Amino acid sequence: MPAASLEAGRRRRTITVIDLTHPISADLPVYFPWHPGTEIAQTATYAEHLCVVRRVSIGSHSGTHIDAPSHIFEGMPTIDEYDPKLWYSEAAVLDFTGREPRQAITGAELKAKGVEKGIGVVIKTGWDKHFGEEDYYRTYPPISNEAAEFLADRQVPVLAADTPFTLDVHRILLKRGIPLITNINNTDRLPEGRIRLIAAPLLIRGGDGAPARVLAVLEP
């Protein structure tokens, strides 16, 4: 067997893949009255149709999802207009766990982490454990406007967090074309440092955003 094939086989056996996605179900929380709830209805059965089919109705910003600039800015890129290469990228996990409710992440804290130019960023706060709680949106530790400006200046291709983002942060980053990967999950399994990030939104034509399957690939 060629040496290249053996090496590829070894890498497949040693990588770790962490699912950073909140599961989609009819119980997916909704925090704003204008945002639709999730509905899953069975439309075919084994007994009658020899198969099972379900209809899924979900908002474009439900659960773990990605915001496109058109979410906030009319006429700016939609989710389907991005080069798919963007959804597989190198990223740096930055650990901000142990924060108090509403304790903002500052630009100075990001600078201290040594954010590299042109590398994706994953913000880990541990607040994904509160996803689904009534006060989730009122208590999460937000990224400050100053921190968002810093990330924009560092030309991060994508920003992911285990929290929502404030409206100001949406405006700062989406205006620069930087998609926001929102409400990721299982960040307690992510070590601080480099990962390969897979964040694949549904390919919705003209979409202002889309639910996404987000994975972290850890290599030895």
C-alpha positions in Angstrom: 0.0 0.0 0.0 1.4 3.5 -0.9 2.8 5.4 2.0 0.3 8.3 1.4 -2.6 5.9 1.8 -1.2 4.5 5.1 -0.7 8.0 6.4 -4.3 9.0 5.5 -5.6 5.9 7.2 -3.7 6.7 10.4 -5.0 10.3 10.4 -8.6 9.1 10.1 -8.1 6.8 13.1 -6.6 9.5 15.3 -8.8 12.6 14.7 -11.5 13.5 17.1 -14.8 15.0 15.7 -17.0 17.0 18.2 -20.5 17.8 17.2 -21.2 21.5 18.1 -24.8 21.4 17.0 -28.0 21.7 19.1 -30.3 18.9 17.9 -33.4 20.0 15.9 -36.7 19.0 17.6 -40.1 20.5 18.1 -38.8 21.7 21.5 -36.2 24.0 20.0 -36.6 27.2 22.0 -37.9 30.5 20.5 -36.9 33.7 22.1 -38.6 36.4 19.9 -42.3 36.6 19.0 -41.6 37.1 15.3 -39.5 34.0 15.1 -41.4 30.8 14.1 -41.3 27.7 16.2 -40.1 24.4 14.9 -42.7 21.9 13.8 -42.0 18.3 12.8 -44.9 16.2 11.4 -44.9 12.7 10.0 -46.4 12.6 6.5 -45.8 8.9 5.6 -45.8 5.7 7.6 -44.3 2.2 7.2 -47.7 0.7 7.4 -49.3 2.8 4.7 -46.4 4.0 2.5 -43.7 1.5 3.2 -41.4 4.3 4.4 -41.4 7.2 6.9 -41.2 10.8 5.8 -41.5 13.9 7.9 -42.2 17.6 7.2 -39.8 19.9 9.0 -40.7 23.6 9.5 -38.0 25.7 11.1 -36.9 29.3 11.3 -33.8 30.4 9.5 -32.3 31.5 12.8 -33.3 28.6 15.0 -31.0 26.6 17.2 -27.4 26.3 15.9 -27.4 28.5 12.8 -25.4 30.9 10.6 -26.3 34.5 10.0 -25.7 36.0 6.5 -25.2 39.8 6.0 -28.7 40.0 4.4 -30.1 39.1 7.9 -29.5 42.7 8.8 -28.6 44.6 5.7 -30.8 44.7 2.6 -29.0 44.0 -0.6 -26.0 42.3 1.1 -24.9 38.7 0.5 -27.3 35.9 1.3 -26.2 32.5 2.7 -26.1 30.8 -0.7 -23.8 33.4 -2.2 -20.8 32.4 -0.1 -18.0 30.2 -1.5 -18.5 26.8 0.2 -14.7 26.7 1.0 -15.6 29.2 3.8 -17.5 26.5 5.7 -14.3 24.4 6.2 -11.7 26.5 7.9 -8.9 26.6 10.4 -10.1 28.3 13.6 -8.8 29.2 17.0 -10.9 28.3 20.1 -10.7 31.0 22.7 -11.8 30.0 26.3 -13.8 32.6 28.2 -15.6 30.2 30.6 -16.3 31.1 34.2 -17.8 34.5 33.4 -20.7 36.2 35.2 -24.0 36.8 33.5 -23.8 39.6 31.0 -20.0 40.0 31.6 -18.9 41.2 28.2 -15.8 39.9 26.4 -13.6 42.9 25.7 -11.2 43.8 22.9 -8.3 43.7 25.4 -9.1 40.1 26.4 -9.2 39.1 22.7 -5.9 40.9 22.1 -4.4 39.0 25.1 -5.4 35.7 23.4 -3.2 36.6 20.4 -5.9 36.3 17.6 -4.1 35.7 14.3 -5.1 37.6 11.2 -7.3 35.6 8.8 -8.1 32.7 11.1 -11.6 31.8 12.2 -12.5 32.3 15.9 -14.6 30.2 18.2 -15.7 31.8 21.4 -16.2 29.3 24.2 -18.1 30.6 27.3 -19.9 27.5 28.5 -23.2 29.3 28.1 -24.5 26.6 25.7 -25.5 24.7 28.9 -28.2 27.3 29.4 -29.6 27.1 25.9 -33.4 26.6 26.3 -33.6 28.4 29.6 -36.1 31.3 29.7 -33.4 33.9 30.5 -30.8 32.6 28.1 -30.8 35.8 26.0 -30.8 38.0 29.0 -27.9 36.4 30.8 -25.3 35.3 28.2 -21.9 37.0 28.3 -21.8 39.0 25.0 -19.0 40.0 22.8 -18.5 43.8 23.2 -18.6 46.2 20.3 -15.0 46.9 20.8 -14.2 43.2 20.6 -16.2 42.8 17.4 -14.3 45.8 15.8 -11.1 44.1 16.8 -12.1 40.8 15.1 -13.2 42.6 12.0 -9.8 44.3 11.9 -8.2 40.9 12.2 -10.2 39.8 9.2 -11.5 36.7 10.7 -13.4 34.7 8.0 -16.0 33.4 10.4 -17.0 33.9 14.1 -18.6 31.2 16.1 -19.9 31.3 19.7 -21.9 29.2 22.1 -24.1 32.3 22.7 -26.2 34.6 20.6 -24.7 37.9 19.4 -26.0 41.4 20.2 -27.6 43.5 17.4 -24.6 45.9 17.4 -22.2 43.0 16.9 -24.4 41.7 14.1 -24.1 45.1 12.4 -20.4 45.5 12.9 -19.4 42.0 11.6 -22.1 41.3 9.0 -21.4 44.7 7.4 -17.9 43.4 6.8 -19.3 40.2 5.3 -18.3 38.0 8.3 -20.9 35.2 8.9 -21.9 34.6 12.5 -22.1 30.9 13.6 -24.6 31.2 16.5 -25.5 29.0 19.4 -23.0 26.3 19.1 -23.1 23.4 21.5 -20.8 21.1 23.5 -18.0 23.6 23.9 -16.9 22.0 27.2 -15.3 19.4 24.9 -13.3 21.9 23.0 -9.7 22.6 24.2 -8.3 26.1 23.7 -6.2 26.2 20.5 -6.5 25.3 16.8 -9.2 23.2 15.3 -10.6 22.5 11.9 -14.1 23.9 11.8 -16.9 22.6 9.6 -20.0 24.8 9.6 -22.4 23.8 6.8 -25.5 25.9 6.5 -28.5 24.6 4.6 -28.3 25.9 1.0 -31.3 28.1 1.1 -31.6 30.3 -2.0 -31.7 33.9 -1.0 -31.4 32.9 2.7 -30.8 35.5 5.4 -29.4 32.6 7.4 -29.8 28.9 7.9 -29.7 26.1 10.4 -26.3 24.5 10.3 -24.5 21.3 11.3 -21.3 22.5 13.0 -18.4 20.1 13.7 -15.0 20.6 15.3 -12.1 18.4 14.0 -9.3 17.9 16.4 -6.0 16.4 15.1 -3.2 15.0 17.2 
